[in-house]
Amino acid sequence: MDGLASFRKGGVIPAHPLALTAERKLDERRQRALTRYYVAAGASGVAVGVHTTQFAIREAGLLRPVLELARAEMEHVVRIGGVCGPTKQAVREATLLRDLGYHAGLLSLAALANANNRKLIEHVQEVAQVLPVVGFYLQPAVGGRVLPFAFWRQFVEIENVVGIKIAPFNRYQTIDVMRAVAESGRDIALYTGNDDNIVLDLLSEYQGVRFVGGLLGHWSVWTKRAVEMQATIREHPDPLRLNMEVTDSNAAFFDAANGFHGCIAGLHEVLRRQGLLEGLWCLDPNEGLSPGQMAEIDRVYAAYPHLHDDEFVAAHRDEWLRG
């Protein structure tokens, strides 16, 4: 199965974190180990150069090195790369992804915060001429914007659009995108990014349109269990309870109580506990855990032992960390 066919079929796509040393330099050994973890856990793909990877890798000159490290470990999974910035930058990044062998670009529209629908569609069309596009509906609380149904109805008609990550954290806006896809009749893969309703999204259907998987920072941790959950979600005996457990865990990891300030550091803390990362370091020294966040991570670890994959990681960690 080729990359785009696999993407349309669906599955678990973790958003890849960034492994740094205490000096905030790229830790290539641990960066490779993370990618190996996701592949070994059964993820259908990996998304690199996205928010969880830290957008600041661009200014730090790390975009290409990080993409190359991941690409070397992802021969048989779907390869998604983040695409950001104004049109010229976005086209340049899409070209880099194409040249490195990535299958599609997850296109952020955050840099066009004041553009009208026509400008947004033109922007997407230019990027789509270079690389298949996965749309990204990002919640306003972390830099996104409200995008009306009219935008999505035009968006889904762009020939090289292959999927959409839906992450507005809003049911009405989520339905707008599903409705646009349903009305288009096109084969566009929908992935949840709604961290507050992951399980319910995977169970949702709108006029025959369903989510085929998730593209999530949340799934960069406890990935083995996420793969098992996604594959059997419709047979789960109590999906409402599972949804609450997953959402509660996400609230701790993503620091929902503090406006998501510690979202990246929270994921790093889980990976540090598992021995995959050495520390919580982010490119921005001001990014870290919020007060009380460590205790929240302790709480969900204790409350939901069936959701973590610590034993799986412990059994393979040394193998992944080898050169």
ABEGO torsion letter per residue (X at the ends): XBAAAAAAAEEBBBBBBBBBBAAGBBBAAAAAAAAAAAAAAGBABBBBGBAAAEAAAAAAGAAAAAAAAAAAABAABBBBBBBBEBAAAAAAAAAAAAAAGBABBBBBAAAAAABBAAAAAAAAAAAAAABBBBBBBBBAAAGBBBBBAAAAAAAAABAABABBBBAAGBAAAAAAAAAAAAAAGBBBBBBBABAAAAAAAAABBBGGBBBAEBBBAAAABGAAAAAAAAAAAAABABAAAAAAAAAAAAAAAAGAAAGGAAAAAAAAAAAAAAGABABABBABAABBBBBGAAAAAAAAAAABAAABAAAAAAAAAAAAABX
